Amino acid sequence: MIAIINNNMGNIKSVSRALDLLGAENIITSDVNEIKQASKLILPGVGNFAEASRRLRQSGLMDLIKSEALDNKKPLLGICLGMQLLFDKSYEDGENEGLGLIPGMVKSLSDRPHKLAVPHMGWNDLKVKESRLLKGIPTGECFYFVHSFEAKCDSKYISATTEYGEDVVAAVEHDNIYGVQFHPEKSQASGIQLIKTFVTIC
């Protein structure tokens, strides 16, 4: 059973439909026992980091996710805002605490010297490094992005980048923790392949 963590922020049903397509048993939940019983976790999200962080803290899910990922070594996939929440902190609407599962921070794309449109929205190709999650996905494959903030972290955690004026972190990986800035559930066959890899290999 894969638990899709329900923080009431975003693309939850589309993630569940992608898992259904693969025949992967899943549940959308914020229930402590259901999350503890799951074999893998997915943290989707769209919207504001500060609000998402506040909801996770108030519901007790922040400590639960950290415990399941760190202590019980459950594979965890963060998608879009869910990936950003894997880091130590974000500067969206002030400084806000993340899960701290991958060292790094999240900053606005508007801080870049290249003044391109924000949000970054649309199809972009990946530059892929060695990765369990991106196994079988070649450099140049396109995925769908919608985001105004980006991750900043050590290169050893980065499994893929995309170009938006300059390189942007597109995917990260650290032990059993995985994150993608793009939306695999909206990225057609390549996205389904990535989700299948998470289900079957990671």
PyMOL commands that place a pseudoatom at each C-alpha (Angstrom):
pseudoatom trace, name=CA, resn=MET, resi=1, chain=A, elem=C, hetatm=0, pos=[0.000, 0.000, 0.000]
pseudoatom trace, name=CA, resn=ILE, resi=2, chain=A, elem=C, hetatm=0, pos=[1.257, 3.466, -0.966]
pseudoatom trace, name=CA, resn=ALA, resi=3, chain=A, elem=C, hetatm=0, pos=[0.007, 6.339, 1.188]
pseudoatom trace, name=CA, resn=ILE, resi=4, chain=A, elem=C, hetatm=0, pos=[-0.580, 9.621, -0.643]
pseudoatom trace, name=CA, resn=ILE, resi=5, chain=A, elem=C, hetatm=0, pos=[-0.340, 12.126, 2.183]
pseudoatom trace, name=CA, resn=ASN, resi=6, chain=A, elem=C, hetatm=0, pos=[-3.309, 14.466, 2.176]
pseudoatom trace, name=CA, resn=ASN, resi=7, chain=A, elem=C, hetatm=0, pos=[-2.269, 17.965, 3.212]
pseudoatom trace, name=CA, resn=ASN, resi=8, chain=A, elem=C, hetatm=0, pos=[-5.241, 19.437, 1.301]
pseudoatom trace, name=CA, resn=MET, resi=9, chain=A, elem=C, hetatm=0, pos=[-2.920, 21.262, -1.085]
pseudoatom trace, name=CA, resn=GLY, resi=10, chain=A, elem=C, hetatm=0, pos=[-3.040, 20.228, -4.690]
pseudoatom trace, name=CA, resn=ASN, resi=11, chain=A, elem=C, hetatm=0, pos=[-2.686, 17.402, -7.109]
pseudoatom trace, name=CA, resn=ILE, resi=12, chain=A, elem=C, hetatm=0, pos=[-3.671, 14.462, -4.920]
pseudoatom trace, name=CA, resn=LYS, resi=13, chain=A, elem=C, hetatm=0, pos=[-6.332, 12.756, -7.040]
pseudoatom trace, name=CA, resn=SER, resi=14, chain=A, elem=C, hetatm=0, pos=[-4.221, 12.887, -10.208]
pseudoatom trace, name=CA, resn=VAL, resi=15, chain=A, elem=C, hetatm=0, pos=[-1.403, 11.105, -8.359]
pseudoatom trace, name=CA, resn=SER, resi=16, chain=A, elem=C, hetatm=0, pos=[-3.854, 8.446, -7.182]
pseudoatom trace, name=CA, resn=ARG, resi=17, chain=A, elem=C, hetatm=0, pos=[-5.162, 7.968, -10.743]
pseudoatom trace, name=CA, resn=ALA, resi=18, chain=A, elem=C, hetatm=0, pos=[-1.600, 7.457, -12.018]
pseudoatom trace, name=CA, resn=LEU, resi=19, chain=A, elem=C, hetatm=0, pos=[-1.030, 4.772, -9.369]
pseudoatom trace, name=CA, resn=ASP, resi=20, chain=A, elem=C, hetatm=0, pos=[-4.383, 3.172, -10.245]
pseudoatom trace, name=CA, resn=LEU, resi=21, chain=A, elem=C, hetatm=0, pos=[-3.274, 3.015, -13.888]
pseudoatom trace, name=CA, resn=LEU, resi=22, chain=A, elem=C, hetatm=0, pos=[-0.228, 1.033, -12.767]
pseudoatom trace, name=CA, resn=GLY, resi=23, chain=A, elem=C, hetatm=0, pos=[-2.309, -1.282, -10.587]
pseudoatom trace, name=CA, resn=ALA, resi=24, chain=A, elem=C, hetatm=0, pos=[-0.561, 0.022, -7.455]
pseudoatom trace, name=CA, resn=GLU, resi=25, chain=A, elem=C, hetatm=0, pos=[-2.693, -0.127, -4.326]
pseudoatom trace, name=CA, resn=ASN, resi=26, chain=A, elem=C, hetatm=0, pos=[-2.917, 3.350, -2.810]
pseudoatom trace, name=CA, resn=ILE, resi=27, chain=A, elem=C, hetatm=0, pos=[-4.829, 5.452, -0.358]
pseudoatom trace, name=CA, resn=ILE, resi=28, chain=A, elem=C, hetatm=0, pos=[-5.228, 9.217, 0.046]
pseudoatom trace, name=CA, resn=THR, resi=29, chain=A, elem=C, hetatm=0, pos=[-4.897, 9.797, 3.759]
pseudoatom trace, name=CA, resn=SER, resi=30, chain=A, elem=C, hetatm=0, pos=[-3.869, 11.952, 6.681]
pseudoatom trace, name=CA, resn=ASP, resi=31, chain=A, elem=C, hetatm=0, pos=[-4.554, 9.151, 9.161]
pseudoatom trace, name=CA, resn=VAL, resi=32, chain=A, elem=C, hetatm=0, pos=[-1.582, 8.303, 11.374]
pseudoatom trace, name=CA, resn=ASN, resi=33, chain=A, elem=C, hetatm=0, pos=[-2.191, 4.547, 11.414]
pseudoatom trace, name=CA, resn=GLU, resi=34, chain=A, elem=C, hetatm=0, pos=[-2.712, 4.312, 7.663]
pseudoatom trace, name=CA, resn=ILE, resi=35, chain=A, elem=C, hetatm=0, pos=[0.524, 6.193, 7.032]
pseudoatom trace, name=CA, resn=LYS, resi=36, chain=A, elem=C, hetatm=0, pos=[2.377, 3.939, 9.474]
pseudoatom trace, name=CA, resn=GLN, resi=37, chain=A, elem=C, hetatm=0, pos=[1.014, 0.814, 7.784]
pseudoatom trace, name=CA, resn=ALA, resi=38, chain=A, elem=C, hetatm=0, pos=[1.948, 1.973, 4.258]
pseudoatom trace, name=CA, resn=SER, resi=39, chain=A, elem=C, hetatm=0, pos=[5.045, 0.598, 2.549]
pseudoatom trace, name=CA, resn=LYS, resi=40, chain=A, elem=C, hetatm=0, pos=[5.805, 3.848, 0.682]
pseudoatom trace, name=CA, resn=LEU, resi=41, chain=A, elem=C, hetatm=0, pos=[4.797, 7.491, 0.963]
pseudoatom trace, name=CA, resn=ILE, resi=42, chain=A, elem=C, hetatm=0, pos=[4.077, 10.188, -1.608]
pseudoatom trace, name=CA, resn=LEU, resi=43, chain=A, elem=C, hetatm=0, pos=[3.856, 13.850, -0.581]
pseudoatom trace, name=CA, resn=PRO, resi=44, chain=A, elem=C, hetatm=0, pos=[2.247, 15.863, -3.376]
pseudoatom trace, name=CA, resn=GLY, resi=45, chain=A, elem=C, hetatm=0, pos=[1.619, 19.564, -3.232]
pseudoatom trace, name=CA, resn=VAL, resi=46, chain=A, elem=C, hetatm=0, pos=[0.737, 22.742, -5.079]
pseudoatom trace, name=CA, resn=GLY, resi=47, chain=A, elem=C, hetatm=0, pos=[0.728, 26.209, -3.556]
pseudoatom trace, name=CA, resn=ASN, resi=48, chain=A, elem=C, hetatm=0, pos=[2.391, 28.074, -0.730]
pseudoatom trace, name=CA, resn=PHE, resi=49, chain=A, elem=C, hetatm=0, pos=[5.270, 26.541, 1.280]
pseudoatom trace, name=CA, resn=ALA, resi=50, chain=A, elem=C, hetatm=0, pos=[4.485, 28.516, 4.442]
pseudoatom trace, name=CA, resn=GLU, resi=51, chain=A, elem=C, hetatm=0, pos=[0.888, 27.314, 4.485]
pseudoatom trace, name=CA, resn=ALA, resi=52, chain=A, elem=C, hetatm=0, pos=[1.865, 23.720, 3.693]
pseudoatom trace, name=CA, resn=SER, resi=53, chain=A, elem=C, hetatm=0, pos=[4.474, 23.721, 6.472]
pseudoatom trace, name=CA, resn=ARG, resi=54, chain=A, elem=C, hetatm=0, pos=[1.960, 25.158, 8.943]
pseudoatom trace, name=CA, resn=ARG, resi=55, chain=A, elem=C, hetatm=0, pos=[-0.600, 22.487, 8.092]
pseudoatom trace, name=CA, resn=LEU, resi=56, chain=A, elem=C, hetatm=0, pos=[1.927, 19.677, 8.434]
pseudoatom trace, name=CA, resn=ARG, resi=57, chain=A, elem=C, hetatm=0, pos=[3.045, 20.947, 11.844]
pseudoatom trace, name=CA, resn=GLN, resi=58, chain=A, elem=C, hetatm=0, pos=[-0.468, 21.508, 13.191]
pseudoatom trace, name=CA, resn=SER, resi=59, chain=A, elem=C, hetatm=0, pos=[-1.681, 18.083, 12.066]
pseudoatom trace, name=CA, resn=GLY, resi=60, chain=A, elem=C, hetatm=0, pos=[1.362, 16.285, 13.470]
pseudoatom trace, name=CA, resn=LEU, resi=61, chain=A, elem=C, hetatm=0, pos=[2.184, 14.963, 10.008]
pseudoatom trace, name=CA, resn=MET, resi=62, chain=A, elem=C, hetatm=0, pos=[5.566, 16.699, 9.857]
pseudoatom trace, name=CA, resn=ASP, resi=63, chain=A, elem=C, hetatm=0, pos=[7.023, 14.629, 12.697]
pseudoatom trace, name=CA, resn=LEU, resi=64, chain=A, elem=C, hetatm=0, pos=[5.278, 11.490, 11.437]
pseudoatom trace, name=CA, resn=ILE, resi=65, chain=A, elem=C, hetatm=0, pos=[6.692, 11.813, 7.900]
pseudoatom trace, name=CA, resn=LYS, resi=66, chain=A, elem=C, hetatm=0, pos=[10.184, 12.436, 9.278]
pseudoatom trace, name=CA, resn=SER, resi=67, chain=A, elem=C, hetatm=0, pos=[9.941, 9.411, 11.555]
pseudoatom trace, name=CA, resn=GLU, resi=68, chain=A, elem=C, hetatm=0, pos=[8.644, 7.094, 8.831]
pseudoatom trace, name=CA, resn=ALA, resi=69, chain=A, elem=C, hetatm=0, pos=[11.302, 8.225, 6.355]
pseudoatom trace, name=CA, resn=LEU, resi=70, chain=A, elem=C, hetatm=0, pos=[14.290, 8.404, 8.717]
pseudoatom trace, name=CA, resn=ASP, resi=71, chain=A, elem=C, hetatm=0, pos=[13.602, 5.792, 11.385]
pseudoatom trace, name=CA, resn=ASN, resi=72, chain=A, elem=C, hetatm=0, pos=[11.623, 3.263, 9.344]
pseudoatom trace, name=CA, resn=LYS, resi=73, chain=A, elem=C, hetatm=0, pos=[13.440, 3.983, 6.049]
pseudoatom trace, name=CA, resn=LYS, resi=74, chain=A, elem=C, hetatm=0, pos=[10.235, 4.103, 4.014]
pseudoatom trace, name=CA, resn=PRO, resi=75, chain=A, elem=C, hetatm=0, pos=[10.683, 5.380, 0.451]
pseudoatom trace, name=CA, resn=LEU, resi=76, chain=A, elem=C, hetatm=0, pos=[9.254, 8.886, 0.222]
pseudoatom trace, name=CA, resn=LEU, resi=77, chain=A, elem=C, hetatm=0, pos=[8.547, 10.798, -2.992]
pseudoatom trace, name=CA, resn=GLY, resi=78, chain=A, elem=C, hetatm=0, pos=[7.895, 14.539, -2.847]
pseudoatom trace, name=CA, resn=ILE, resi=79, chain=A, elem=C, hetatm=0, pos=[6.212, 16.104, -5.891]
pseudoatom trace, name=CA, resn=CYS, resi=80, chain=A, elem=C, hetatm=0, pos=[6.445, 19.841, -6.743]
pseudoatom trace, name=CA, resn=LEU, resi=81, chain=A, elem=C, hetatm=0, pos=[5.730, 21.644, -3.433]
pseudoatom trace, name=CA, resn=GLY, resi=82, chain=A, elem=C, hetatm=0, pos=[6.176, 18.227, -1.824]
pseudoatom trace, name=CA, resn=MET, resi=83, chain=A, elem=C, hetatm=0, pos=[9.769, 18.174, -3.087]
pseudoatom trace, name=CA, resn=GLN, resi=84, chain=A, elem=C, hetatm=0, pos=[10.416, 21.645, -1.695]
pseudoatom trace, name=CA, resn=LEU, resi=85, chain=A, elem=C, hetatm=0, pos=[9.114, 20.523, 1.689]
pseudoatom trace, name=CA, resn=LEU, resi=86, chain=A, elem=C, hetatm=0, pos=[11.869, 17.889, 1.848]
pseudoatom trace, name=CA, resn=PHE, resi=87, chain=A, elem=C, hetatm=0, pos=[14.447, 20.645, 2.468]
pseudoatom trace, name=CA, resn=ASP, resi=88, chain=A, elem=C, hetatm=0, pos=[15.409, 22.473, 5.651]
pseudoatom trace, name=CA, resn=LYS, resi=89, chain=A, elem=C, hetatm=0, pos=[13.589, 25.710, 4.925]
pseudoatom trace, name=CA, resn=SER, resi=90, chain=A, elem=C, hetatm=0, pos=[11.990, 28.016, 2.385]
pseudoatom trace, name=CA, resn=TYR, resi=91, chain=A, elem=C, hetatm=0, pos=[11.905, 31.779, 2.040]
pseudoatom trace, name=CA, resn=GLU, resi=92, chain=A, elem=C, hetatm=0, pos=[8.367, 31.888, 0.664]
pseudoatom trace, name=CA, resn=ASP, resi=93, chain=A, elem=C, hetatm=0, pos=[6.410, 34.356, 2.823]
pseudoatom trace, name=CA, resn=GLY, resi=94, chain=A, elem=C, hetatm=0, pos=[9.288, 34.651, 5.288]
pseudoatom trace, name=CA, resn=GLU, resi=95, chain=A, elem=C, hetatm=0, pos=[11.521, 31.867, 6.556]
pseudoatom trace, name=CA, resn=ASN, resi=96, chain=A, elem=C, hetatm=0, pos=[9.604, 28.638, 7.096]
pseudoatom trace, name=CA, resn=GLU, resi=97, chain=A, elem=C, hetatm=0, pos=[10.650, 25.208, 8.313]
pseudoatom trace, name=CA, resn=GLY, resi=98, chain=A, elem=C, hetatm=0, pos=[10.653, 22.179, 6.041]
pseudoatom trace, name=CA, resn=LEU, resi=99, chain=A, elem=C, hetatm=0, pos=[11.031, 18.495, 6.819]
pseudoatom trace, name=CA, resn=GLY, resi=100, chain=A, elem=C, hetatm=0, pos=[14.830, 18.690, 6.863]
pseudoatom trace, name=CA, resn=LEU, resi=101, chain=A, elem=C, hetatm=0, pos=[15.238, 15.359, 5.065]
pseudoatom trace, name=CA, resn=ILE, resi=102, chain=A, elem=C, hetatm=0, pos=[17.623, 16.806, 2.471]
pseudoatom trace, name=CA, resn=PRO, resi=103, chain=A, elem=C, hetatm=0, pos=[20.036, 19.629, 3.407]
pseudoatom trace, name=CA, resn=GLY, resi=104, chain=A, elem=C, hetatm=0, pos=[19.216, 22.790, 1.498]
pseudoatom trace, name=CA, resn=MET, resi=105, chain=A, elem=C, hetatm=0, pos=[16.770, 25.635, 1.074]
pseudoatom trace, name=CA, resn=VAL, resi=106, chain=A, elem=C, hetatm=0, pos=[14.096, 26.930, -1.286]
pseudoatom trace, name=CA, resn=LYS, resi=107, chain=A, elem=C, hetatm=0, pos=[14.282, 30.400, -2.828]
pseudoatom trace, name=CA, resn=SER, resi=108, chain=A, elem=C, hetatm=0, pos=[12.258, 32.406, -5.320]
pseudoatom trace, name=CA, resn=LEU, resi=109, chain=A, elem=C, hetatm=0, pos=[12.987, 32.117, -9.021]
pseudoatom trace, name=CA, resn=SER, resi=110, chain=A, elem=C, hetatm=0, pos=[12.576, 35.911, -9.046]
pseudoatom trace, name=CA, resn=ASP, resi=111, chain=A, elem=C, hetatm=0, pos=[15.919, 36.187, -7.201]
pseudoatom trace, name=CA, resn=ARG, resi=112, chain=A, elem=C, hetatm=0, pos=[17.773, 35.024, -10.321]
pseudoatom trace, name=CA, resn=PRO, resi=113, chain=A, elem=C, hetatm=0, pos=[19.679, 37.512, -12.506]
pseudoatom trace, name=CA, resn=HIS, resi=114, chain=A, elem=C, hetatm=0, pos=[17.827, 36.173, -15.563]
pseudoatom trace, name=CA, resn=LYS, resi=115, chain=A, elem=C, hetatm=0, pos=[14.471, 37.903, -15.301]
pseudoatom trace, name=CA, resn=LEU, resi=116, chain=A, elem=C, hetatm=0, pos=[12.332, 35.273, -16.968]
pseudoatom trace, name=CA, resn=ALA, resi=117, chain=A, elem=C, hetatm=0, pos=[8.620, 34.884, -16.357]
pseudoatom trace, name=CA, resn=VAL, resi=118, chain=A, elem=C, hetatm=0, pos=[7.610, 33.536, -12.962]
pseudoatom trace, name=CA, resn=PRO, resi=119, chain=A, elem=C, hetatm=0, pos=[6.068, 31.057, -12.452]
pseudoatom trace, name=CA, resn=HIS, resi=120, chain=A, elem=C, hetatm=0, pos=[8.117, 28.747, -14.642]
pseudoatom trace, name=CA, resn=MET, resi=121, chain=A, elem=C, hetatm=0, pos=[5.334, 26.892, -16.426]
pseudoatom trace, name=CA, resn=GLY, resi=122, chain=A, elem=C, hetatm=0, pos=[5.356, 24.346, -19.222]
pseudoatom trace, name=CA, resn=TRP, resi=123, chain=A, elem=C, hetatm=0, pos=[7.329, 21.453, -20.693]
pseudoatom trace, name=CA, resn=ASN, resi=124, chain=A, elem=C, hetatm=0, pos=[11.080, 21.320, -20.116]
pseudoatom trace, name=CA, resn=ASP, resi=125, chain=A, elem=C, hetatm=0, pos=[13.670, 18.667, -20.845]
pseudoatom trace, name=CA, resn=LEU, resi=126, chain=A, elem=C, hetatm=0, pos=[15.829, 17.110, -18.153]
pseudoatom trace, name=CA, resn=LYS, resi=127, chain=A, elem=C, hetatm=0, pos=[19.569, 16.697, -17.834]
pseudoatom trace, name=CA, resn=VAL, resi=128, chain=A, elem=C, hetatm=0, pos=[19.696, 13.391, -15.972]
pseudoatom trace, name=CA, resn=LYS, resi=129, chain=A, elem=C, hetatm=0, pos=[22.458, 12.167, -13.661]
pseudoatom trace, name=CA, resn=GLU, resi=130, chain=A, elem=C, hetatm=0, pos=[22.764, 8.677, -12.191]
pseudoatom trace, name=CA, resn=SER, resi=131, chain=A, elem=C, hetatm=0, pos=[19.556, 7.978, -10.317]
pseudoatom trace, name=CA, resn=ARG, resi=132, chain=A, elem=C, hetatm=0, pos=[17.389, 5.124, -9.069]
pseudoatom trace, name=CA, resn=LEU, resi=133, chain=A, elem=C, hetatm=0, pos=[14.187, 7.107, -9.558]
pseudoatom trace, name=CA, resn=LEU, resi=134, chain=A, elem=C, hetatm=0, pos=[15.068, 8.234, -13.094]
pseudoatom trace, name=CA, resn=LYS, resi=135, chain=A, elem=C, hetatm=0, pos=[16.297, 4.813, -14.212]
pseudoatom trace, name=CA, resn=GLY, resi=136, chain=A, elem=C, hetatm=0, pos=[15.541, 4.390, -17.916]
pseudoatom trace, name=CA, resn=ILE, resi=137, chain=A, elem=C, hetatm=0, pos=[14.698, 8.054, -18.466]
pseudoatom trace, name=CA, resn=PRO, resi=138, chain=A, elem=C, hetatm=0, pos=[17.242, 9.614, -20.841]
pseudoatom trace, name=CA, resn=THR, resi=139, chain=A, elem=C, hetatm=0, pos=[18.563, 13.150, -20.858]
pseudoatom trace, name=CA, resn=GLY, resi=140, chain=A, elem=C, hetatm=0, pos=[16.284, 15.229, -23.061]
pseudoatom trace, name=CA, resn=GLU, resi=141, chain=A, elem=C, hetatm=0, pos=[13.025, 13.689, -21.862]
pseudoatom trace, name=CA, resn=CYS, resi=142, chain=A, elem=C, hetatm=0, pos=[10.381, 16.357, -21.194]
pseudoatom trace, name=CA, resn=PHE, resi=143, chain=A, elem=C, hetatm=0, pos=[8.292, 16.838, -18.052]
pseudoatom trace, name=CA, resn=TYR, resi=144, chain=A, elem=C, hetatm=0, pos=[5.670, 19.376, -17.001]
pseudoatom trace, name=CA, resn=PHE, resi=145, chain=A, elem=C, hetatm=0, pos=[6.694, 22.141, -14.568]
pseudoatom trace, name=CA, resn=VAL, resi=146, chain=A, elem=C, hetatm=0, pos=[4.679, 24.770, -12.685]
pseudoatom trace, name=CA, resn=HIS, resi=147, chain=A, elem=C, hetatm=0, pos=[6.622, 26.546, -9.926]
pseudoatom trace, name=CA, resn=SER, resi=148, chain=A, elem=C, hetatm=0, pos=[7.788, 29.942, -8.670]
pseudoatom trace, name=CA, resn=PHE, resi=149, chain=A, elem=C, hetatm=0, pos=[10.419, 28.690, -6.186]
pseudoatom trace, name=CA, resn=GLU, resi=150, chain=A, elem=C, hetatm=0, pos=[13.455, 26.448, -6.607]
pseudoatom trace, name=CA, resn=ALA, resi=151, chain=A, elem=C, hetatm=0, pos=[15.628, 24.215, -4.462]
pseudoatom trace, name=CA, resn=LYS, resi=152, chain=A, elem=C, hetatm=0, pos=[19.229, 25.106, -3.620]
pseudoatom trace, name=CA, resn=CYS, resi=153, chain=A, elem=C, hetatm=0, pos=[21.366, 22.216, -2.380]
pseudoatom trace, name=CA, resn=ASP, resi=154, chain=A, elem=C, hetatm=0, pos=[24.667, 20.395, -2.740]
pseudoatom trace, name=CA, resn=SER, resi=155, chain=A, elem=C, hetatm=0, pos=[25.136, 18.801, -6.162]
pseudoatom trace, name=CA, resn=LYS, resi=156, chain=A, elem=C, hetatm=0, pos=[25.480, 15.335, -4.577]
pseudoatom trace, name=CA, resn=TYR, resi=157, chain=A, elem=C, hetatm=0, pos=[21.727, 15.348, -3.919]
pseudoatom trace, name=CA, resn=ILE, resi=158, chain=A, elem=C, hetatm=0, pos=[20.743, 16.469, -7.429]
pseudoatom trace, name=CA, resn=SER, resi=159, chain=A, elem=C, hetatm=0, pos=[19.657, 13.717, -9.829]
pseudoatom trace, name=CA, resn=ALA, resi=160, chain=A, elem=C, hetatm=0, pos=[18.385, 15.971, -12.630]
pseudoatom trace, name=CA, resn=THR, resi=161, chain=A, elem=C, hetatm=0, pos=[18.293, 19.608, -13.671]
pseudoatom trace, name=CA, resn=THR, resi=162, chain=A, elem=C, hetatm=0, pos=[16.404, 21.599, -16.259]
pseudoatom trace, name=CA, resn=GLU, resi=163, chain=A, elem=C, hetatm=0, pos=[17.283, 24.925, -17.835]
pseudoatom trace, name=CA, resn=TYR, resi=164, chain=A, elem=C, hetatm=0, pos=[15.317, 28.083, -17.168]
pseudoatom trace, name=CA, resn=GLY, resi=165, chain=A, elem=C, hetatm=0, pos=[17.776, 30.872, -17.853]
pseudoatom trace, name=CA, resn=GLU, resi=166, chain=A, elem=C, hetatm=0, pos=[20.269, 28.722, -15.951]
pseudoatom trace, name=CA, resn=ASP, resi=167, chain=A, elem=C, hetatm=0, pos=[20.125, 25.271, -14.379]
pseudoatom trace, name=CA, resn=VAL, resi=168, chain=A, elem=C, hetatm=0, pos=[17.229, 24.620, -12.020]
pseudoatom trace, name=CA, resn=VAL, resi=169, chain=A, elem=C, hetatm=0, pos=[17.077, 21.603, -9.716]
pseudoatom trace, name=CA, resn=ALA, resi=170, chain=A, elem=C, hetatm=0, pos=[14.487, 19.259, -11.222]
pseudoatom trace, name=CA, resn=ALA, resi=171, chain=A, elem=C, hetatm=0, pos=[14.983, 16.115, -9.124]
pseudoatom trace, name=CA, resn=VAL, resi=172, chain=A, elem=C, hetatm=0, pos=[16.767, 15.149, -5.925]
pseudoatom trace, name=CA, resn=GLU, resi=173, chain=A, elem=C, hetatm=0, pos=[17.666, 11.869, -4.252]
pseudoatom trace, name=CA, resn=HIS, resi=174, chain=A, elem=C, hetatm=0, pos=[19.142, 10.987, -0.858]
pseudoatom trace, name=CA, resn=ASP, resi=175, chain=A, elem=C, hetatm=0, pos=[18.995, 7.388, 0.361]
pseudoatom trace, name=CA, resn=ASN, resi=176, chain=A, elem=C, hetatm=0, pos=[15.252, 6.544, 0.482]
pseudoatom trace, name=CA, resn=ILE, resi=177, chain=A, elem=C, hetatm=0, pos=[14.172, 10.170, -0.078]
pseudoatom trace, name=CA, resn=TYR, resi=178, chain=A, elem=C, hetatm=0, pos=[13.215, 11.311, -3.582]
pseudoatom trace, name=CA, resn=GLY, resi=179, chain=A, elem=C, hetatm=0, pos=[11.839, 14.555, -4.936]
pseudoatom trace, name=CA, resn=VAL, resi=180, chain=A, elem=C, hetatm=0, pos=[10.792, 15.973, -8.301]
pseudoatom trace, name=CA, resn=GLN, resi=181, chain=A, elem=C, hetatm=0, pos=[10.008, 19.616, -9.011]
pseudoatom trace, name=CA, resn=PHE, resi=182, chain=A, elem=C, hetatm=0, pos=[7.904, 18.678, -12.042]
pseudoatom trace, name=CA, resn=HIS, resi=183, chain=A, elem=C, hetatm=0, pos=[4.570, 16.855, -12.116]
pseudoatom trace, name=CA, resn=PRO, resi=184, chain=A, elem=C, hetatm=0, pos=[5.087, 13.229, -13.236]
pseudoatom trace, name=CA, resn=GLU, resi=185, chain=A, elem=C, hetatm=0, pos=[1.351, 12.567, -12.970]
pseudoatom trace, name=CA, resn=LYS, resi=186, chain=A, elem=C, hetatm=0, pos=[0.815, 15.223, -15.679]
pseudoatom trace, name=CA, resn=SER, resi=187, chain=A, elem=C, hetatm=0, pos=[3.810, 14.257, -17.826]
pseudoatom trace, name=CA, resn=GLN, resi=188, chain=A, elem=C, hetatm=0, pos=[2.269, 11.521, -19.962]
pseudoatom trace, name=CA, resn=ALA, resi=189, chain=A, elem=C, hetatm=0, pos=[4.222, 8.300, -20.606]
pseudoatom trace, name=CA, resn=SER, resi=190, chain=A, elem=C, hetatm=0, pos=[7.522, 9.495, -19.126]
pseudoatom trace, name=CA, resn=GLY, resi=191, chain=A, elem=C, hetatm=0, pos=[5.810, 10.540, -15.919]
pseudoatom trace, name=CA, resn=ILE, resi=192, chain=A, elem=C, hetatm=0, pos=[4.039, 7.208, -15.598]
pseudoatom trace, name=CA, resn=GLN, resi=193, chain=A, elem=C, hetatm=0, pos=[7.385, 5.463, -16.131]
pseudoatom trace, name=CA, resn=LEU, resi=194, chain=A, elem=C, hetatm=0, pos=[8.910, 7.472, -13.273]
pseudoatom trace, name=CA, resn=ILE, resi=195, chain=A, elem=C, hetatm=0, pos=[6.035, 6.639, -10.931]
pseudoatom trace, name=CA, resn=LYS, resi=196, chain=A, elem=C, hetatm=0, pos=[6.307, 2.973, -11.908]
pseudoatom trace, name=CA, resn=THR, resi=197, chain=A, elem=C, hetatm=0, pos=[10.007, 3.045, -11.007]
pseudoatom trace, name=CA, resn=PHE, resi=198, chain=A, elem=C, hetatm=0, pos=[9.167, 4.502, -7.590]
pseudoatom trace, name=CA, resn=VAL, resi=199, chain=A, elem=C, hetatm=0, pos=[6.569, 1.776, -7.050]
pseudoatom trace, name=CA, resn=THR, resi=200, chain=A, elem=C, hetatm=0, pos=[8.683, -1.159, -8.203]
pseudoatom trace, name=CA, resn=ILE, resi=201, chain=A, elem=C, hetatm=0, pos=[12.377, -0.260, -7.664]
pseudoatom trace, name=CA, resn=CYS, resi=202, chain=A, elem=C, hetatm=0, pos=[12.837, 2.526, -5.119]
for i in range(1, 202): cmd.bond("trace and resi %d" % i, "trace and resi %d" % (i + 1))
show_as sticks, trace
zoom trace
